[in-house]
């Protein structure tokens, strides 16, 4: 009698775990449509940055810098130019006589200060 009861319990537990671990389902139990893949997957691309505008572009608040634009803009020591300290996750960059406060992860421009000259 004990072996039958033990066997039933083991089979029940194995069946329950197999049902919860079905391929093609997310952790919350919802499946995804065939052919679309995982909607949250960006295939290794960073989708937060804007398009490239080049070195001569005059930036405006609210724009997103392209990643290469951000890379080519000069990093600024805010203390040297007496700028306010950037919030966490932001950096001051300089391009075309503009001091630009940019979000490091997305390229979003939150502040611009024009400089008198280089």
OpenMM code with the backbone's topology and positions (N, CA, C; nanometers):
from openmm import Vec3, app, unit

residues = "UNK UNK UNK UNK UNK UNK UNK UNK UNK UNK UNK UNK UNK UNK UNK UNK UNK UNK UNK UNK UNK UNK UNK UNK UNK UNK UNK UNK UNK UNK UNK UNK UNK UNK UNK UNK UNK UNK UNK UNK UNK UNK UNK UNK UNK UNK UNK UNK UNK UNK UNK UNK UNK UNK UNK UNK UNK UNK UNK UNK UNK UNK UNK UNK UNK UNK UNK UNK UNK UNK UNK UNK UNK UNK UNK UNK UNK UNK UNK UNK UNK UNK UNK UNK UNK UNK UNK UNK UNK UNK UNK UNK UNK UNK UNK UNK UNK UNK UNK UNK UNK UNK UNK UNK UNK UNK UNK UNK UNK UNK UNK UNK UNK UNK UNK UNK UNK UNK".split()
positions = [
    Vec3(0.0819, -0.1190, 0.0000),
    Vec3(0.0000, 0.0000, 0.0000),
    Vec3(0.0865, 0.1257, 0.0000),
    Vec3(0.1979, 0.1217, 0.0781),
    Vec3(0.2861, 0.2376, 0.0836),
    Vec3(0.3530, 0.2615, -0.0506),
    Vec3(0.3915, 0.1577, -0.1209),
    Vec3(0.4589, 0.1746, -0.2500),
    Vec3(0.3633, 0.2312, -0.3548),
    Vec3(0.2373, 0.1918, -0.3500),
    Vec3(0.1401, 0.2469, -0.4448),
    Vec3(0.1177, 0.3950, -0.4170),
    Vec3(0.1021, 0.4305, -0.2903),
    Vec3(0.0810, 0.5701, -0.2519),
    Vec3(0.2030, 0.6553, -0.2880),
    Vec3(0.3218, 0.6033, -0.2631),
    Vec3(0.4453, 0.6740, -0.2974),
    Vec3(0.4563, 0.6925, -0.4485),
    Vec3(0.4223, 0.5901, -0.5242),
    Vec3(0.4278, 0.5982, -0.6708),
    Vec3(0.3313, 0.7032, -0.7235),
    Vec3(0.2107, 0.7084, -0.6691),
    Vec3(0.1113, 0.8067, -0.7120),
    Vec3(0.1608, 0.9487, -0.6831),
    Vec3(0.2192, 0.9708, -0.5680),
    Vec3(0.2700, 1.1030, -0.5313),
    Vec3(0.3839, 1.1444, -0.6243),
    Vec3(0.4762, 1.0529, -0.6524),
    Vec3(0.5891, 1.0826, -0.7411),
    Vec3(0.5402, 1.1158, -0.8808),
    Vec3(0.4454, 1.0379, -0.9325),
    Vec3(0.3925, 1.0624, -1.0670),
    Vec3(0.3205, 1.1975, -1.0717),
    Vec3(0.2482, 1.2304, -0.9679),
    Vec3(0.1775, 1.3582, -0.9620),
    Vec3(0.2763, 1.4749, -0.9620),
    Vec3(0.3813, 1.4634, -0.8821),
    Vec3(0.4807, 1.5698, -0.8770),
    Vec3(0.5546, 1.5849, -1.0086),
    Vec3(0.5907, 1.4757, -1.0727),
    Vec3(0.6603, 1.4829, -1.2008),
    Vec3(0.5699, 1.5413, -1.3088),
    Vec3(0.4456, 1.5044, -1.3091),
    Vec3(0.3506, 1.5580, -1.4067),
    Vec3(0.3296, 1.7067, -1.3889),
    Vec3(0.3224, 1.7536, -1.2653),
    Vec3(0.3024, 1.8961, -1.2387),
    Vec3(0.4233, 1.9777, -1.2813),
    Vec3(0.5446, 1.9266, -1.2563),
    Vec3(0.6642, 2.0021, -1.2947),
    Vec3(0.6828, 2.0028, -1.4448),
    Vec3(0.6450, 1.8960, -1.5131),
    Vec3(0.6557, 1.8921, -1.6590),
    Vec3(0.5570, 1.9884, -1.7230),
    Vec3(0.4406, 2.0043, -1.6627),
    Vec3(0.3399, 2.0955, -1.7181),
    Vec3(0.3828, 2.2412, -1.7040),
    Vec3(0.4554, 2.2756, -1.6001),
    Vec3(0.4971, 2.4146, -1.5808),
    Vec3(0.6203, 2.4494, -1.6614),
    Vec3(0.6954, 2.3542, -1.7101),
    Vec3(0.8196, 2.3813, -1.7820),
    Vec3(0.8045, 2.3534, -1.9305),
    Vec3(0.6950, 2.3955, -1.9910),
    Vec3(0.6743, 2.3738, -2.1328),
    Vec3(0.7540, 2.4752, -2.2138),
    Vec3(0.8183, 2.4316, -2.3203),
    Vec3(0.8904, 2.5276, -2.4041),
    Vec3(0.7925, 2.6185, -2.4768),
    Vec3(0.8381, 2.7416, -2.5042),
    Vec3(0.7545, 2.8376, -2.5749),
    Vec3(0.6658, 2.9194, -2.4838),
    Vec3(0.6844, 2.9083, -2.3548),
    Vec3(0.6056, 2.9862, -2.2607),
    Vec3(0.6973, 3.0732, -2.1768),
    Vec3(0.6498, 3.1903, -2.1429),
    Vec3(0.7243, 3.2807, -2.0560),
    Vec3(0.7090, 3.2373, -1.9117),
    Vec3(0.7788, 3.3033, -1.8215),
    Vec3(0.7730, 3.2688, -1.6800),
    Vec3(0.6339, 3.2884, -1.6219),
    Vec3(0.5560, 3.3794, -1.6802),
    Vec3(0.4218, 3.4024, -1.6281),
    Vec3(0.3188, 3.3071, -1.6876),
    Vec3(0.3624, 3.2118, -1.7727),
    Vec3(0.2725, 3.1110, -1.8265),
    Vec3(0.2120, 3.1460, -1.9603),
    Vec3(0.2317, 3.2698, -2.0087),
    Vec3(0.1771, 3.3076, -2.1380),
    Vec3(0.2741, 3.2690, -2.2475),
    Vec3(0.2232, 3.2175, -2.3537),
    Vec3(0.3067, 3.1820, -2.4673),
    Vec3(0.3313, 3.3016, -2.5554),
    Vec3(0.4190, 3.2875, -2.6543),
    Vec3(0.4402, 3.3936, -2.7511),
    Vec3(0.4062, 3.3392, -2.8878),
    Vec3(0.3722, 3.4265, -2.9798),
    Vec3(0.3300, 3.3846, -3.1121),
    Vec3(0.4483, 3.3298, -3.1898),
    Vec3(0.4228, 3.2252, -3.2652),
    Vec3(0.5285, 3.1644, -3.3466),
    Vec3(0.5752, 3.2638, -3.4516),
    Vec3(0.7041, 3.2689, -3.4744),
    Vec3(0.7614, 3.3550, -3.5763),
    Vec3(0.7981, 3.4934, -3.5262),
    Vec3(0.7424, 3.5381, -3.4163),
    Vec3(0.7737, 3.6710, -3.3649),
    Vec3(0.8870, 3.6677, -3.2659),
    Vec3(0.9108, 3.5551, -3.2037),
    Vec3(1.0155, 3.5466, -3.1025),
    Vec3(0.9728, 3.6184, -2.9770),
    Vec3(1.0684, 3.6486, -2.8930),
    Vec3(1.0401, 3.7190, -2.7688),
    Vec3(1.0322, 3.8677, -2.7981),
    Vec3(0.9189, 3.9288, -2.7689),
    Vec3(0.8984, 4.0700, -2.8016),
    Vec3(0.9934, 4.1617, -2.7260),
    Vec3(1.0427, 4.1212, -2.6091),
    Vec3(1.1325, 4.2042, -2.5313),
    Vec3(1.2773, 4.1928, -2.5741),
    Vec3(1.3094, 4.1053, -2.6654),
    Vec3(1.4465, 4.0845, -2.7081),
    Vec3(1.4811, 4.1839, -2.8175),
    Vec3(1.5888, 4.2591, -2.7989),
    Vec3(1.6278, 4.3566, -2.9003),
    Vec3(1.7440, 4.3061, -2.9849),
    Vec3(1.7725, 4.1756, -2.9771),
    Vec3(1.8760, 4.1108, -3.0588),
    Vec3(2.0117, 4.1790, -3.0480),
    Vec3(2.0444, 4.2277, -2.9281),
    Vec3(2.1755, 4.2852, -2.9041),
    Vec3(2.1885, 4.4309, -2.9438),
    Vec3(2.0847, 4.4913, -2.9984),
    Vec3(2.0913, 4.6314, -3.0386),
    Vec3(2.0501, 4.7197, -2.9223),
    Vec3(2.1163, 4.8327, -2.9076),
    Vec3(2.0794, 4.9307, -2.8057),
    Vec3(1.9806, 5.0244, -2.8721),
    Vec3(1.8551, 5.0181, -2.8329),
    Vec3(1.7512, 5.0918, -2.9035),
    Vec3(1.7227, 5.2290, -2.8438),
    Vec3(1.7952, 5.2712, -2.7418),
    Vec3(1.7662, 5.3980, -2.6772),
    Vec3(1.8288, 5.5187, -2.7443),
    Vec3(1.9375, 5.5018, -2.8170),
    Vec3(2.0088, 5.6141, -2.8762),
    Vec3(1.9364, 5.6658, -2.9995),
    Vec3(1.9601, 5.7926, -3.0317),
    Vec3(1.9011, 5.8538, -3.1508),
    Vec3(1.9871, 5.8272, -3.2731),
    Vec3(1.9475, 5.8889, -3.3843),
    Vec3(2.0258, 5.8708, -3.5073),
    Vec3(2.1460, 5.9648, -3.5058),
    Vec3(2.2462, 5.9308, -3.5837),
    Vec3(2.3687, 6.0101, -3.5905),
    Vec3(2.3403, 6.1412, -3.6650),
    Vec3(2.3931, 6.2519, -3.6131),
    Vec3(2.3688, 6.3824, -3.6752),
    Vec3(2.4972, 6.4516, -3.7212),
    Vec3(2.6123, 6.4047, -3.6752),
    Vec3(2.7373, 6.4643, -3.7192),
    Vec3(2.7891, 6.5720, -3.6251),
    Vec3(2.9134, 6.6102, -3.6476),
    Vec3(2.9825, 6.7036, -3.5588),
    Vec3(2.9271, 6.8463, -3.5653),
    Vec3(2.8656, 6.8870, -3.6751),
    Vec3(2.8226, 7.0255, -3.6911),
    Vec3(2.6790, 7.0510, -3.6431),
    Vec3(2.6111, 6.9496, -3.5956),
    Vec3(2.4718, 6.9654, -3.5530),
    Vec3(2.4626, 7.0527, -3.4278),
    Vec3(2.3654, 7.1434, -3.4265),
    Vec3(2.3379, 7.2247, -3.3078),
    Vec3(2.2311, 7.1524, -3.2274),
    Vec3(2.2677, 7.1060, -3.1104),
    Vec3(2.1802, 7.0221, -3.0298),
    Vec3(2.0748, 7.1036, -2.9576),
    Vec3(1.9618, 7.0410, -2.9310),
    Vec3(1.8517, 7.1014, -2.8560),
    Vec3(1.8115, 7.0098, -2.7417),
    Vec3(1.7592, 7.0700, -2.6380),
    Vec3(1.7114, 6.9932, -2.5237),
    Vec3(1.5978, 6.9002, -2.5682),
    Vec3(1.6012, 6.7754, -2.5218),
    Vec3(1.4989, 6.6779, -2.5576),
    Vec3(1.5379, 6.5879, -2.6729),
    Vec3(1.6410, 6.6257, -2.7494),
    Vec3(1.6891, 6.5402, -2.8580),
    Vec3(1.7672, 6.4226, -2.7996),
    Vec3(1.7867, 6.3216, -2.8806),
    Vec3(1.8723, 6.2096, -2.8430),
    Vec3(1.9940, 6.2094, -2.9345),
    Vec3(2.1111, 6.2088, -2.8714),
    Vec3(2.2350, 6.1998, -2.9487),
    Vec3(2.2497, 6.0575, -3.0007),
    Vec3(2.3107, 6.0459, -3.1164),
    Vec3(2.3501, 5.9145, -3.1638),
    Vec3(2.4708, 5.8674, -3.0836),
    Vec3(2.4909, 5.7379, -3.0765),
    Vec3(2.6003, 5.6851, -2.9957),
    Vec3(2.7356, 5.7355, -3.0454),
    Vec3(2.7563, 5.7399, -3.1767),
    Vec3(2.8833, 5.7899, -3.2297),
    Vec3(2.8991, 5.9391, -3.2039),
    Vec3(2.7892, 6.0153, -3.2085),
    Vec3(2.7961, 6.1577, -3.1740),
    Vec3(2.8404, 6.1744, -3.0290),
    Vec3(2.7853, 6.0923, -2.9415),
    Vec3(2.8213, 6.0983, -2.7993),
    Vec3(2.9678, 6.0610, -2.7795),
    Vec3(3.0144, 5.9613, -2.8535),
    Vec3(3.1543, 5.9168, -2.8427),
    Vec3(3.2510, 6.0241, -2.8911),
    Vec3(3.2147, 6.0961, -2.9973),
    Vec3(3.3069, 6.1955, -3.0531),
    Vec3(3.3026, 6.3284, -2.9790),
    Vec3(3.1957, 6.3548, -2.9042),
    Vec3(3.1900, 6.4783, -2.8247),
    Vec3(3.2919, 6.4684, -2.7112),
    Vec3(3.3576, 6.5797, -2.6825),
    Vec3(3.4629, 6.5835, -2.5810),
    Vec3(3.4037, 6.5697, -2.4412),
    Vec3(3.4619, 6.4819, -2.3600),
    Vec3(3.4208, 6.4699, -2.2200),
    Vec3(3.4655, 6.5946, -2.1445),
    Vec3(3.3788, 6.6438, -2.0564),
    Vec3(3.4041, 6.7703, -1.9873),
    Vec3(3.4149, 6.7468, -1.8375),
    Vec3(3.5153, 6.8113, -1.7749),
    Vec3(3.5234, 6.8163, -1.6299),
    Vec3(3.4373, 6.9335, -1.5851),
    Vec3(3.3219, 6.9037, -1.5302),
    Vec3(3.2251, 7.0094, -1.4967),
    Vec3(3.2802, 7.1095, -1.3960),
    Vec3(3.3747, 7.0692, -1.3105),
    Vec3(3.4322, 7.1613, -1.2114),
    Vec3(3.5161, 7.2694, -1.2794),
    Vec3(3.5888, 7.2305, -1.3832),
    Vec3(3.6756, 7.3239, -1.4548),
    Vec3(3.5950, 7.4366, -1.5193),
    Vec3(3.4767, 7.4040, -1.5682),
    Vec3(3.3931, 7.5041, -1.6351),
    Vec3(3.2821, 7.5573, -1.5445),
    Vec3(3.2867, 7.5214, -1.4190),
    Vec3(3.1897, 7.5654, -1.3181),
    Vec3(3.0453, 7.5321, -1.3571),
    Vec3(3.0288, 7.4111, -1.4067),
    Vec3(2.8954, 7.3598, -1.4383),
    Vec3(2.8424, 7.2855, -1.3162),
    Vec3(2.7119, 7.2710, -1.3081),
    Vec3(2.6559, 7.1968, -1.1954),
    Vec3(2.6923, 7.0492, -1.2086),
    Vec3(2.7080, 6.9792, -1.0973),
    Vec3(2.7408, 6.8369, -1.1048),
    Vec3(2.6297, 6.7598, -1.1767),
    Vec3(2.6670, 6.6681, -1.2655),
    Vec3(2.5640, 6.5924, -1.3366),
    Vec3(2.4962, 6.4925, -1.2428),
    Vec3(2.3670, 6.4693, -1.2615),
    Vec3(2.3008, 6.3650, -1.1828),
    Vec3(2.3609, 6.2287, -1.2161),
    Vec3(2.3347, 6.1310, -1.1328),
    Vec3(2.3847, 5.9952, -1.1580),
    Vec3(2.3308, 5.9461, -1.2918),
    Vec3(2.4207, 5.8920, -1.3731),
    Vec3(2.3820, 5.8402, -1.5043),
    Vec3(2.3907, 5.9425, -1.6164),
    Vec3(2.4394, 6.0620, -1.5864),
    Vec3(2.4530, 6.1682, -1.6870),
    Vec3(2.5974, 6.2129, -1.6937),
    Vec3(2.6364, 6.2708, -1.8091),
    Vec3(2.7703, 6.3267, -1.8278),
    Vec3(2.7595, 6.4572, -1.9039),
    Vec3(2.8527, 6.5469, -1.8742),
    Vec3(2.8669, 6.6675, -1.9533),
    Vec3(2.9583, 6.6357, -2.0711),
    Vec3(2.9192, 6.6760, -2.1909),
    Vec3(3.0000, 6.6636, -2.3114),
    Vec3(3.0052, 6.7995, -2.3786),
    Vec3(3.1076, 6.8223, -2.4605),
    Vec3(3.1231, 6.9504, -2.5303),
    Vec3(3.1362, 6.9252, -2.6792),
    Vec3(3.0560, 6.9997, -2.7561),
    Vec3(3.0617, 6.9901, -2.9017),
    Vec3(3.0078, 7.1197, -2.9598),
    Vec3(3.0776, 7.1783, -3.0582),
    Vec3(3.0339, 7.3014, -3.1262),
    Vec3(3.0044, 7.4149, -3.0290),
    Vec3(3.0929, 7.4410, -2.9367),
    Vec3(3.0746, 7.5475, -2.8365),
    Vec3(2.9478, 7.5294, -2.7532),
    Vec3(2.9052, 7.4070, -2.7371),
    Vec3(2.7905, 7.3758, -2.6518),
    Vec3(2.8346, 7.2778, -2.5445),
    Vec3(2.7958, 7.3049, -2.4199),
    Vec3(2.8106, 7.2066, -2.3133),
    Vec3(2.6775, 7.1332, -2.3059),
    Vec3(2.6810, 7.0027, -2.3216),
    Vec3(2.5599, 6.9228, -2.3345),
    Vec3(2.5547, 6.8219, -2.2213),
    Vec3(2.4472, 6.8228, -2.1439),
    Vec3(2.4250, 6.7245, -2.0375),
    Vec3(2.3443, 6.6103, -2.0974),
    Vec3(2.4066, 6.4903, -2.1037),
    Vec3(2.3495, 6.3773, -2.1764),
    Vec3(2.3352, 6.2561, -2.0846),
    Vec3(2.2245, 6.1849, -2.0972),
    Vec3(2.2063, 6.0578, -2.0269),
    Vec3(2.2967, 5.9542, -2.0922),
    Vec3(2.3782, 5.8873, -2.0117),
    Vec3(2.4769, 5.7931, -2.0638),
    Vec3(2.4106, 5.6730, -2.1298),
    Vec3(2.3001, 5.6256, -2.0787),
    Vec3(2.2399, 5.5029, -2.1317),
    Vec3(2.1519, 5.5253, -2.2539),
    Vec3(2.0984, 5.6460, -2.2732),
    Vec3(2.0048, 5.6668, -2.3829),
    Vec3(2.0426, 5.7789, -2.4777),
    Vec3(2.1327, 5.8678, -2.4384),
    Vec3(2.1691, 5.9805, -2.5224),
    Vec3(2.0717, 6.0960, -2.5147),
    Vec3(1.9776, 6.0927, -2.4208),
    Vec3(1.8794, 6.2001, -2.4065),
    Vec3(1.9466, 6.3258, -2.3528),
    Vec3(1.9260, 6.4375, -2.4205),
    Vec3(1.9854, 6.5653, -2.3811),
    Vec3(1.8896, 6.6361, -2.2863),
    Vec3(1.9376, 6.6687, -2.1667),
    Vec3(1.8517, 6.7345, -2.0697),
    Vec3(1.8875, 6.8808, -2.0471),
    Vec3(2.0086, 6.9215, -2.0848),
    Vec3(2.0475, 7.0607, -2.0656),
    Vec3(2.1571, 7.0970, -2.1644),
    Vec3(2.1552, 7.2229, -2.2082),
    Vec3(2.2583, 7.2742, -2.2995),
    Vec3(2.2986, 7.4134, -2.2519),
    Vec3(2.4291, 7.4373, -2.2491),
    Vec3(2.4813, 7.5691, -2.2155),
    Vec3(2.5771, 7.6086, -2.3264),
    Vec3(2.5571, 7.7266, -2.3816),
    Vec3(2.6452, 7.7770, -2.4869),
    Vec3(2.7702, 7.8352, -2.4236),
    Vec3(2.8856, 7.8053, -2.4821),
    Vec3(3.0098, 7.8615, -2.4289),
    Vec3(3.0514, 7.9808, -2.5143),
    Vec3(3.1374, 8.0651, -2.4575),
    Vec3(3.1804, 8.1874, -2.5274),
    Vec3(3.2780, 8.1558, -2.6396),
    Vec3(3.3518, 8.0482, -2.6273),
    Vec3(3.4486, 8.0111, -2.7302),
    Vec3(3.5309, 7.8944, -2.6852),
    Vec3(3.6115, 7.8469, -2.7743),
    Vec3(3.6938, 7.7309, -2.7422),
    Vec3(3.8208, 7.7805, -2.6829),
] * unit.nanometer
topology = app.Topology()
chain = topology.addChain("A")
for resn in residues:
    res = topology.addResidue(resn, chain)
    for name in ("N", "CA", "C"):
        topology.addAtom(name, app.Element.getBySymbol(name[0]), res)
